Every structure is written in structure tokens, then in C-alpha cells.
Amino acid sequence: MAIGCFIAVGCAVLLVLWPGQDWVFSIAPCELITTYLEPPEGDPLTLDAIQRDLALHMGRSAEDNRRQLERLTTAFRAGVLLLVVEMMAWVFALLLQR
């Protein structure tokens, strides 16, 4: 049981610590200028329109990141519980050897 928990803890640690590529962060100045200040067609957007659009974009990014963070939090919690079970199994195994 302890060895099975040890392997499961290792998997949980890898899941939490392995670098993910699907985090949503975008602060590219050239994108900002091209989209809002110097669009290929039409006039630049007003400051109010830029702020509104950026706020909506940030909200979508936060929601995407929140889903991924919830998965990582679940894996972390499972890993902690598995570690406790593993330690208890090792202690129990050691006590049986006496």
C-alpha cells in the first residue's frame, strides 16, 4: 500500500510541477498598438473602448487560468492525502516488524 501511494504521490507531484503551456498571459505591446491605437482599418479606439475591451480580455484569461489552477489544486490536495496515507502505511509496516 505504501509503495502504491508513493507512486501515486510521484504522479501528483509531476502533474503539479510539470510546466504547463496553456496558461493565458498576453501583454505584447505590439499587439496592443496594432489592435487599439494603429488598426489596419479605421480610426484608433477611444480610451473607454480600449479599457472595456482589455477588461473583458483579462476576465476571459482569468477564467481560463482559474480552471487550470483548480485542476492543479485538486492534484496537490490528492498528493498531500496520499502522502499522509503512505506515511501511515510505512509506520504500520515498521510496527509490524517489531
Chimera marker file (.cmm) of the C-alpha trace (Angstrom):
<marker_set name="trace">
<marker id="1" x="0.000" y="0.000" z="0.000" r="1" g="1" b="0" radius="0.5"/>
<marker id="2" x="2.829" y="2.378" z="0.900" r="1" g="1" b="0" radius="0.5"/>
<marker id="3" x="4.608" y="1.719" z="-2.389" r="1" g="1" b="0" radius="0.5"/>
<marker id="4" x="1.384" y="2.304" z="-4.355" r="1" g="1" b="0" radius="0.5"/>
<marker id="5" x="0.845" y="5.602" z="-2.510" r="1" g="1" b="0" radius="0.5"/>
<marker id="6" x="4.477" y="6.556" z="-3.153" r="1" g="1" b="0" radius="0.5"/>
<marker id="7" x="3.993" y="6.056" z="-6.895" r="1" g="1" b="0" radius="0.5"/>
<marker id="8" x="0.706" y="7.994" z="-6.822" r="1" g="1" b="0" radius="0.5"/>
<marker id="9" x="2.367" y="10.857" z="-4.894" r="1" g="1" b="0" radius="0.5"/>
<marker id="10" x="5.097" y="10.944" z="-7.542" r="1" g="1" b="0" radius="0.5"/>
<marker id="11" x="2.456" y="11.242" z="-10.259" r="1" g="1" b="0" radius="0.5"/>
<marker id="12" x="0.662" y="14.031" z="-8.370" r="1" g="1" b="0" radius="0.5"/>
<marker id="13" x="3.949" y="15.909" z="-7.911" r="1" g="1" b="0" radius="0.5"/>
<marker id="14" x="4.721" y="15.613" z="-11.621" r="1" g="1" b="0" radius="0.5"/>
<marker id="15" x="1.239" y="16.832" z="-12.501" r="1" g="1" b="0" radius="0.5"/>
<marker id="16" x="1.554" y="19.882" z="-10.242" r="1" g="1" b="0" radius="0.5"/>
<marker id="17" x="5.158" y="20.810" z="-11.033" r="1" g="1" b="0" radius="0.5"/>
<marker id="18" x="5.381" y="19.989" z="-14.756" r="1" g="1" b="0" radius="0.5"/>
<marker id="19" x="5.401" y="23.293" z="-16.653" r="1" g="1" b="0" radius="0.5"/>
<marker id="20" x="2.148" y="23.870" z="-18.499" r="1" g="1" b="0" radius="0.5"/>
<marker id="21" x="1.923" y="25.727" z="-21.781" r="1" g="1" b="0" radius="0.5"/>
<marker id="22" x="-1.738" y="26.622" z="-21.708" r="1" g="1" b="0" radius="0.5"/>
<marker id="23" x="-1.618" y="29.488" z="-19.200" r="1" g="1" b="0" radius="0.5"/>
<marker id="24" x="-3.118" y="32.645" z="-20.656" r="1" g="1" b="0" radius="0.5"/>
<marker id="25" x="-0.939" y="35.736" z="-20.380" r="1" g="1" b="0" radius="0.5"/>
<marker id="26" x="-0.702" y="38.384" z="-23.034" r="1" g="1" b="0" radius="0.5"/>
<marker id="27" x="0.956" y="41.746" z="-22.576" r="1" g="1" b="0" radius="0.5"/>
<marker id="28" x="2.504" y="42.226" z="-26.011" r="1" g="1" b="0" radius="0.5"/>
<marker id="29" x="2.959" y="45.958" z="-26.711" r="1" g="1" b="0" radius="0.5"/>
<marker id="30" x="2.995" y="45.486" z="-30.487" r="1" g="1" b="0" radius="0.5"/>
<marker id="31" x="-0.350" y="43.636" z="-30.307" r="1" g="1" b="0" radius="0.5"/>
<marker id="32" x="-1.833" y="46.385" z="-28.148" r="1" g="1" b="0" radius="0.5"/>
<marker id="33" x="-0.696" y="49.127" z="-30.522" r="1" g="1" b="0" radius="0.5"/>
<marker id="34" x="-1.823" y="47.279" z="-33.656" r="1" g="1" b="0" radius="0.5"/>
<marker id="35" x="-5.227" y="46.371" z="-32.221" r="1" g="1" b="0" radius="0.5"/>
<marker id="36" x="-6.182" y="49.586" z="-30.454" r="1" g="1" b="0" radius="0.5"/>
<marker id="37" x="-4.008" y="52.533" z="-31.478" r="1" g="1" b="0" radius="0.5"/>
<marker id="38" x="-2.977" y="51.867" z="-35.066" r="1" g="1" b="0" radius="0.5"/>
<marker id="39" x="-5.554" y="49.441" z="-36.509" r="1" g="1" b="0" radius="0.5"/>
<marker id="40" x="-5.064" y="48.471" z="-40.181" r="1" g="1" b="0" radius="0.5"/>
<marker id="41" x="-8.588" y="49.686" z="-40.918" r="1" g="1" b="0" radius="0.5"/>
<marker id="42" x="-10.437" y="52.564" z="-39.288" r="1" g="1" b="0" radius="0.5"/>
<marker id="43" x="-9.617" y="55.012" z="-36.538" r="1" g="1" b="0" radius="0.5"/>
<marker id="44" x="-7.954" y="54.231" z="-33.209" r="1" g="1" b="0" radius="0.5"/>
<marker id="45" x="-10.311" y="53.215" z="-30.429" r="1" g="1" b="0" radius="0.5"/>
<marker id="46" x="-11.231" y="55.617" z="-27.651" r="1" g="1" b="0" radius="0.5"/>
<marker id="47" x="-9.679" y="55.151" z="-24.223" r="1" g="1" b="0" radius="0.5"/>
<marker id="48" x="-13.019" y="53.932" z="-22.820" r="1" g="1" b="0" radius="0.5"/>
<marker id="49" x="-13.337" y="51.302" z="-25.568" r="1" g="1" b="0" radius="0.5"/>
<marker id="50" x="-9.735" y="50.163" z="-25.037" r="1" g="1" b="0" radius="0.5"/>
<marker id="51" x="-10.233" y="49.820" z="-21.276" r="1" g="1" b="0" radius="0.5"/>
<marker id="52" x="-13.509" y="47.922" z="-21.751" r="1" g="1" b="0" radius="0.5"/>
<marker id="53" x="-12.005" y="45.501" z="-24.268" r="1" g="1" b="0" radius="0.5"/>
<marker id="54" x="-8.907" y="44.894" z="-22.135" r="1" g="1" b="0" radius="0.5"/>
<marker id="55" x="-11.067" y="44.277" z="-19.055" r="1" g="1" b="0" radius="0.5"/>
<marker id="56" x="-13.126" y="41.692" z="-20.971" r="1" g="1" b="0" radius="0.5"/>
<marker id="57" x="-9.945" y="40.058" z="-22.293" r="1" g="1" b="0" radius="0.5"/>
<marker id="58" x="-8.445" y="39.909" z="-18.791" r="1" g="1" b="0" radius="0.5"/>
<marker id="59" x="-11.663" y="38.334" z="-17.485" r="1" g="1" b="0" radius="0.5"/>
<marker id="60" x="-11.539" y="35.571" z="-20.107" r="1" g="1" b="0" radius="0.5"/>
<marker id="61" x="-7.860" y="34.944" z="-19.366" r="1" g="1" b="0" radius="0.5"/>
<marker id="62" x="-8.521" y="34.780" z="-15.620" r="1" g="1" b="0" radius="0.5"/>
<marker id="63" x="-11.331" y="32.257" z="-16.168" r="1" g="1" b="0" radius="0.5"/>
<marker id="64" x="-9.119" y="30.066" z="-18.379" r="1" g="1" b="0" radius="0.5"/>
<marker id="65" x="-6.315" y="30.187" z="-15.810" r="1" g="1" b="0" radius="0.5"/>
<marker id="66" x="-8.748" y="29.512" z="-12.940" r="1" g="1" b="0" radius="0.5"/>
<marker id="67" x="-9.848" y="26.205" z="-14.494" r="1" g="1" b="0" radius="0.5"/>
<marker id="68" x="-6.259" y="25.044" z="-14.845" r="1" g="1" b="0" radius="0.5"/>
<marker id="69" x="-5.404" y="26.212" z="-11.328" r="1" g="1" b="0" radius="0.5"/>
<marker id="70" x="-8.361" y="24.263" z="-9.919" r="1" g="1" b="0" radius="0.5"/>
<marker id="71" x="-7.058" y="21.075" z="-11.581" r="1" g="1" b="0" radius="0.5"/>
<marker id="72" x="-3.604" y="21.671" z="-10.111" r="1" g="1" b="0" radius="0.5"/>
<marker id="73" x="-5.076" y="22.374" z="-6.669" r="1" g="1" b="0" radius="0.5"/>
<marker id="74" x="-7.037" y="19.123" z="-6.802" r="1" g="1" b="0" radius="0.5"/>
<marker id="75" x="-3.890" y="17.190" z="-7.775" r="1" g="1" b="0" radius="0.5"/>
<marker id="76" x="-1.952" y="18.881" z="-4.961" r="1" g="1" b="0" radius="0.5"/>
<marker id="77" x="-4.603" y="18.016" z="-2.370" r="1" g="1" b="0" radius="0.5"/>
<marker id="78" x="-4.724" y="14.404" z="-3.576" r="1" g="1" b="0" radius="0.5"/>
<marker id="79" x="-0.937" y="14.226" z="-3.344" r="1" g="1" b="0" radius="0.5"/>
<marker id="80" x="-0.968" y="15.511" z="0.231" r="1" g="1" b="0" radius="0.5"/>
<marker id="81" x="-3.587" y="12.961" z="1.266" r="1" g="1" b="0" radius="0.5"/>
<marker id="82" x="-1.671" y="10.171" z="-0.465" r="1" g="1" b="0" radius="0.5"/>
<marker id="83" x="1.499" y="11.239" z="1.337" r="1" g="1" b="0" radius="0.5"/>
<marker id="84" x="-0.258" y="11.006" z="4.703" r="1" g="1" b="0" radius="0.5"/>
<marker id="85" x="-1.617" y="7.548" z="3.842" r="1" g="1" b="0" radius="0.5"/>
<marker id="86" x="1.840" y="6.483" z="2.667" r="1" g="1" b="0" radius="0.5"/>
<marker id="87" x="3.485" y="7.634" z="5.892" r="1" g="1" b="0" radius="0.5"/>
<marker id="88" x="0.855" y="5.845" z="7.970" r="1" g="1" b="0" radius="0.5"/>
<marker id="89" x="1.380" y="2.665" z="5.933" r="1" g="1" b="0" radius="0.5"/>
<marker id="90" x="5.156" y="2.822" z="6.469" r="1" g="1" b="0" radius="0.5"/>
<marker id="91" x="4.724" y="3.396" z="10.212" r="1" g="1" b="0" radius="0.5"/>
<marker id="92" x="2.259" y="0.495" z="10.392" r="1" g="1" b="0" radius="0.5"/>
<marker id="93" x="4.666" y="-1.733" z="8.426" r="1" g="1" b="0" radius="0.5"/>
<marker id="94" x="7.545" y="-0.813" z="10.742" r="1" g="1" b="0" radius="0.5"/>
<marker id="95" x="5.458" y="-1.500" z="13.839" r="1" g="1" b="0" radius="0.5"/>
<marker id="96" x="4.531" y="-4.947" z="12.491" r="1" g="1" b="0" radius="0.5"/>
<marker id="97" x="8.211" y="-5.815" z="12.083" r="1" g="1" b="0" radius="0.5"/>
<marker id="98" x="8.911" y="-5.375" z="15.807" r="1" g="1" b="0" radius="0.5"/>
<link id1="1" id2="2" r="1" g="1" b="0" radius="0.2"/>
<link id1="2" id2="3" r="1" g="1" b="0" radius="0.2"/>
<link id1="3" id2="4" r="1" g="1" b="0" radius="0.2"/>
<link id1="4" id2="5" r="1" g="1" b="0" radius="0.2"/>
<link id1="5" id2="6" r="1" g="1" b="0" radius="0.2"/>
<link id1="6" id2="7" r="1" g="1" b="0" radius="0.2"/>
<link id1="7" id2="8" r="1" g="1" b="0" radius="0.2"/>
<link id1="8" id2="9" r="1" g="1" b="0" radius="0.2"/>
<link id1="9" id2="10" r="1" g="1" b="0" radius="0.2"/>
<link id1="10" id2="11" r="1" g="1" b="0" radius="0.2"/>
<link id1="11" id2="12" r="1" g="1" b="0" radius="0.2"/>
<link id1="12" id2="13" r="1" g="1" b="0" radius="0.2"/>
<link id1="13" id2="14" r="1" g="1" b="0" radius="0.2"/>
<link id1="14" id2="15" r="1" g="1" b="0" radius="0.2"/>
<link id1="15" id2="16" r="1" g="1" b="0" radius="0.2"/>
<link id1="16" id2="17" r="1" g="1" b="0" radius="0.2"/>
<link id1="17" id2="18" r="1" g="1" b="0" radius="0.2"/>
<link id1="18" id2="19" r="1" g="1" b="0" radius="0.2"/>
<link id1="19" id2="20" r="1" g="1" b="0" radius="0.2"/>
<link id1="20" id2="21" r="1" g="1" b="0" radius="0.2"/>
<link id1="21" id2="22" r="1" g="1" b="0" radius="0.2"/>
<link id1="22" id2="23" r="1" g="1" b="0" radius="0.2"/>
<link id1="23" id2="24" r="1" g="1" b="0" radius="0.2"/>
<link id1="24" id2="25" r="1" g="1" b="0" radius="0.2"/>
<link id1="25" id2="26" r="1" g="1" b="0" radius="0.2"/>
<link id1="26" id2="27" r="1" g="1" b="0" radius="0.2"/>
<link id1="27" id2="28" r="1" g="1" b="0" radius="0.2"/>
<link id1="28" id2="29" r="1" g="1" b="0" radius="0.2"/>
<link id1="29" id2="30" r="1" g="1" b="0" radius="0.2"/>
<link id1="30" id2="31" r="1" g="1" b="0" radius="0.2"/>
<link id1="31" id2="32" r="1" g="1" b="0" radius="0.2"/>
<link id1="32" id2="33" r="1" g="1" b="0" radius="0.2"/>
<link id1="33" id2="34" r="1" g="1" b="0" radius="0.2"/>
<link id1="34" id2="35" r="1" g="1" b="0" radius="0.2"/>
<link id1="35" id2="36" r="1" g="1" b="0" radius="0.2"/>
<link id1="36" id2="37" r="1" g="1" b="0" radius="0.2"/>
<link id1="37" id2="38" r="1" g="1" b="0" radius="0.2"/>
<link id1="38" id2="39" r="1" g="1" b="0" radius="0.2"/>
<link id1="39" id2="40" r="1" g="1" b="0" radius="0.2"/>
<link id1="40" id2="41" r="1" g="1" b="0" radius="0.2"/>
<link id1="41" id2="42" r="1" g="1" b="0" radius="0.2"/>
<link id1="42" id2="43" r="1" g="1" b="0" radius="0.2"/>
<link id1="43" id2="44" r="1" g="1" b="0" radius="0.2"/>
<link id1="44" id2="45" r="1" g="1" b="0" radius="0.2"/>
<link id1="45" id2="46" r="1" g="1" b="0" radius="0.2"/>
<link id1="46" id2="47" r="1" g="1" b="0" radius="0.2"/>
<link id1="47" id2="48" r="1" g="1" b="0" radius="0.2"/>
<link id1="48" id2="49" r="1" g="1" b="0" radius="0.2"/>
<link id1="49" id2="50" r="1" g="1" b="0" radius="0.2"/>
<link id1="50" id2="51" r="1" g="1" b="0" radius="0.2"/>
<link id1="51" id2="52" r="1" g="1" b="0" radius="0.2"/>
<link id1="52" id2="53" r="1" g="1" b="0" radius="0.2"/>
<link id1="53" id2="54" r="1" g="1" b="0" radius="0.2"/>
<link id1="54" id2="55" r="1" g="1" b="0" radius="0.2"/>
<link id1="55" id2="56" r="1" g="1" b="0" radius="0.2"/>
<link id1="56" id2="57" r="1" g="1" b="0" radius="0.2"/>
<link id1="57" id2="58" r="1" g="1" b="0" radius="0.2"/>
<link id1="58" id2="59" r="1" g="1" b="0" radius="0.2"/>
<link id1="59" id2="60" r="1" g="1" b="0" radius="0.2"/>
<link id1="60" id2="61" r="1" g="1" b="0" radius="0.2"/>
<link id1="61" id2="62" r="1" g="1" b="0" radius="0.2"/>
<link id1="62" id2="63" r="1" g="1" b="0" radius="0.2"/>
<link id1="63" id2="64" r="1" g="1" b="0" radius="0.2"/>
<link id1="64" id2="65" r="1" g="1" b="0" radius="0.2"/>
<link id1="65" id2="66" r="1" g="1" b="0" radius="0.2"/>
<link id1="66" id2="67" r="1" g="1" b="0" radius="0.2"/>
<link id1="67" id2="68" r="1" g="1" b="0" radius="0.2"/>
<link id1="68" id2="69" r="1" g="1" b="0" radius="0.2"/>
<link id1="69" id2="70" r="1" g="1" b="0" radius="0.2"/>
<link id1="70" id2="71" r="1" g="1" b="0" radius="0.2"/>
<link id1="71" id2="72" r="1" g="1" b="0" radius="0.2"/>
<link id1="72" id2="73" r="1" g="1" b="0" radius="0.2"/>
<link id1="73" id2="74" r="1" g="1" b="0" radius="0.2"/>
<link id1="74" id2="75" r="1" g="1" b="0" radius="0.2"/>
<link id1="75" id2="76" r="1" g="1" b="0" radius="0.2"/>
<link id1="76" id2="77" r="1" g="1" b="0" radius="0.2"/>
<link id1="77" id2="78" r="1" g="1" b="0" radius="0.2"/>
<link id1="78" id2="79" r="1" g="1" b="0" radius="0.2"/>
<link id1="79" id2="80" r="1" g="1" b="0" radius="0.2"/>
<link id1="80" id2="81" r="1" g="1" b="0" radius="0.2"/>
<link id1="81" id2="82" r="1" g="1" b="0" radius="0.2"/>
<link id1="82" id2="83" r="1" g="1" b="0" radius="0.2"/>
<link id1="83" id2="84" r="1" g="1" b="0" radius="0.2"/>
<link id1="84" id2="85" r="1" g="1" b="0" radius="0.2"/>
<link id1="85" id2="86" r="1" g="1" b="0" radius="0.2"/>
<link id1="86" id2="87" r="1" g="1" b="0" radius="0.2"/>
<link id1="87" id2="88" r="1" g="1" b="0" radius="0.2"/>
<link id1="88" id2="89" r="1" g="1" b="0" radius="0.2"/>
<link id1="89" id2="90" r="1" g="1" b="0" radius="0.2"/>
<link id1="90" id2="91" r="1" g="1" b="0" radius="0.2"/>
<link id1="91" id2="92" r="1" g="1" b="0" radius="0.2"/>
<link id1="92" id2="93" r="1" g="1" b="0" radius="0.2"/>
<link id1="93" id2="94" r="1" g="1" b="0" radius="0.2"/>
<link id1="94" id2="95" r="1" g="1" b="0" radius="0.2"/>
<link id1="95" id2="96" r="1" g="1" b="0" radius="0.2"/>
<link id1="96" id2="97" r="1" g="1" b="0" radius="0.2"/>
<link id1="97" id2="98" r="1" g="1" b="0" radius="0.2"/>
</marker_set>
